[in-house]
Amino acid sequence: LKAQGTKQKHLLGGSAVGRRLLAPMCGIFAYIGDRQAVALLVAALKRMEYRGYDSAGVGIHGTPIKICKNLGKVKGLETKCQGESASLEGTCGIAHTRWATHGKPSDENSHPHTTADNSVAVVHNGVIENYMTLKAQLTKKGYVFVSQTDTELLAHLIQDLKKEMPELTWTQIVAMGMSLCEGAYGVAFVFADDPDLIIGARKGSPLILGVGKNEYMLASDGAAIVEHTKDVVYLRDGEIVEMRRTGYNIQDLNKVARETRGEFSPRVPGSPQKIRENPIVRLELSLEEIEKGGYEHFMLKEIMDQPNALRNALRGRLHCEDGKWSIKLGGLEKVDGQNGTLDRMINAKRIIIAACGTSAHSGLIAKYAFEGLAELPVEVEYASEFRYRRPIIYPEDVIIAISQSGETADTLEAIKIAQEHKALTFGIVNVVGSSIARLTDAGVYLHAGPEIGVASTKAFTGQVIMILLVALQVAFHRKTISQEQLNTYCEELEKVPTLMEEWLAPLAAQATLMAKYFRLANNAIFCGCGIQLPVALEGALKLKEISYIHAEGFSAAEVKHGPLTLIRNFIPCVVIAMKSDPAYEAIQATVEEFRSKDAALVILTDVGNTDFDEIANFVIHCPHTKTEFEPLLTAVPLQLLSYHIAKMRGCEIDQPRNLAKSVTVE
C-alpha cells in the first residue's frame, strides 16, 4: 500500500466484492495485566461458547507472538494449550471463537491470524466486504495468504501500512487500516514490538472494555468479563481503544484516521468542540446467572426461570393505589424533542414492528395487542426484509425494534432507516447497554437476565409481557380502555407468573411423557389462530431449532387451503385451541380434519375443557387468564416439548448446529 508521508496514493473504495453475508456474533476476548493470560483467555472463551462456533484460538504476546489454535471445541484448545504451556507464558493476549463465513472450519482459518513473521496478530468478528480488493493489492506486493478468511487480510494490511509509515503509532496505523475496510467488524490487535499494548476497534460488532485493577479486558460479551470486573465501558460504533496496563484511551477511529492523513473536518467558528465521553458503568450481570445452577442445560434452566423473569419485568412497573392500577414505564416518559415518547405513541399514525426470528413472533403478538387494545394500526416486518426495500415511513409513525441481544444487525439498520424518515424509534431489548438500546429514541428493558441457550425462551415471554405493558399504557391514554378495564387487566397480569410457576412441574412431567412418543418424528405441524398463531409459529421454530425435526406453523383456519396435504397418519399435529379464541369452532373443524387423517394430535386448551378428550392423543390444559395474556402461558408447553424431544434425540440443545445466539453483522 503505497504512501507518501501520511498521504495514500491508491484508492480502495468501491462496492463490496462477492455476495453479502450474514455472520453470527463470534467470541472475542483480550487481556492485558499482570496475570498469566492463557488460562484467562480459555476461561473467557468457555463463557462465550453458547454463541456458537466451529473453532477457537489464542495469541500470547512474545517475540514472535505465540499462537495456539484448534478446530472444534474450546476444551480441545485447552488441552492443546496445556501441552504447550511453557511456550504460552505471557500477560498480554487475545482469543477468539470463530464461526466460519470465509473459508471452511479448519486450524488454518481459525483466529488469531498473523503476519508471516508473527509480528502482528488479530482476532475479528464481522465481515470485511471489500477484502478481495484489498487482498489483491497486497498479493501484488508479495504478501502470502495462508487462509481463506477475510480476517488474515487485516494483519497484512496493518503491517504494510506500518512499513510505509514507520513514524506513526500503532493506534494511528490501525485507525487508518480499519478506515479502508468496508463492512462490519470488532477487532483486537497485539504487536510483537510492544508488550504493553492491545488495540481494539468496532463498527457494527459490539465490544465491551472491562476496567480492573491494573488490568483491562476487551470482549464481545459481558459474560467473559463479569468474573473479573463489573466496571465496563461500552465502545460506541466507530471507536478505537488503546489499552495499556496503566490505562486506556478511547477515540473516534475516523477522526484519528483523518488527522493522520492530514485531513480535518470543517467546524463552524465559535462552535463548541464535541467531546466524546464513555462513562464507566456497572455490568448488570452476575456469575450465578451465567451458570447452569444444577440444570442439565441452560435452555431448561431458562424455561423454568420464566416466572421469575416475568416478575422482574413487572417489578416497579405495575402500581395499585386506592384500588386504581397504573403502569409506569420510564422509557415512555423519556422526552424526545418537544413531545414525550408516550404522546407520540398515542398520536401515532401507525406502528411498524421490526424484528427477526423469535422476536418477530413476539412482534406478531404485539400487532394483536396494539390493534385490539389501543386501536392503532400495526405492521410487522422482518427487519431483514424491511431494510432491503423502500419502505414508506412518515414522521408520525412509530417503529418498535425488538431484539433479545440488542445487537441484531438487520434490526439496527431498520432503526437507522426509520430515523432518516424522522419516525420515533422505540426499542424492546434484554441486554442492558446494547447497541439498539443506545440507538433508539426511547425504549424498555426486559430485565429477564442473561439468556445463554441459543433457542430463546424466557426472552420471548419477556418480550411479550413488555409489549402488553406498553400496549395497555398506550390504550389507557388513548382512552380505548377505561380505568376499570385497566384495573382488570393489571390484576390478571400480575397473577400470570404465579400461574406459570404452579403449572411448570406437572407440565414438565407431561412434556417428558409426550416426547417419548414423538422423538422419532421427521415432521411436525403446529396450528393456532388469532393471537395464538404467533405461538404456533414459535413452537415450530423451537422444535426445528434444537431437535432438527422439520416443523411448520400455520393458521388453523388456513390449513384447508393447502397445508392439509401434509397431514398423514402418525404425523404430530400440535393445535392451540383456547375457548376464548373467536375462531374456536374453525379450530375444532381443523382438529376433526386432522383426526380423519390419523394424525397424532396434541391439543393445548383451557383447564376444564373436555371437547378434545375423546379425540386427541394428548391434551394439555392451560390455566385461565385474559385472552391477551394467554400466549405467555401457551408458549411454555411448546418450549418444554421441544426441549425433551431434543434431549431424547441426543441433540446439542444449548448450541444447536449451524446456529448462533445473535446475528450481529450482515
Secondary structure, DSSP 8 states (H G I E B T S, - for coil): --EETTEE-S---S---S----EE--EEEEEESSS-HHHHHHHHHHHTGGG--SEEEEEE-SSS-EEEEEES-HHHHHHHHHHTGGGG--SEEEEEEE--SSS-SSTTTSS-EE-TTSSEEEEEEEEETTHHHHHHHHHHTT----SS-SSHHHHHHHHHHHHH-TTS-HHHHHHHHHHT--EEEEEEEEETTEEEEEEEEEEBS--EEEE-SS-EEEESSGGGTTTT-SEEEE--TTEEEEEETTEEEEEEHHHHHHHHHT------TT----------EE----TGGGS-TT-SSHHHHHHHTHHHHHHHHHTTTEEEETTEEEE--HHHHSEETTEEHHHHHHT-SEEEEEE-THHHHHHHHHHHHIIIII---EEEEEHHHHTTS-----TTEEEEEEESSS--HHHHHHHHHHHHTT-EEEEEESSTT-HHHHHSSEEEE-------SSS-SHHHHHHHHHHHHHHHHHHHHTTSS-HHHHHHHHHHHHHHHHHHHHHHHHHHHHHHHHHHHHTT-SEEEEEE-GGGHHHHHHHHHHHHHHH--EEEEEETTTGGGTGGGG--TT-EEEEE--TTSTTHHHHHHHHHHHHHTT-EEEEEEETT--TTTTT-SEEEEE----GGGHHHHHHHHHHHHHHHHHHHTT--SSS-TT--S-EEE-
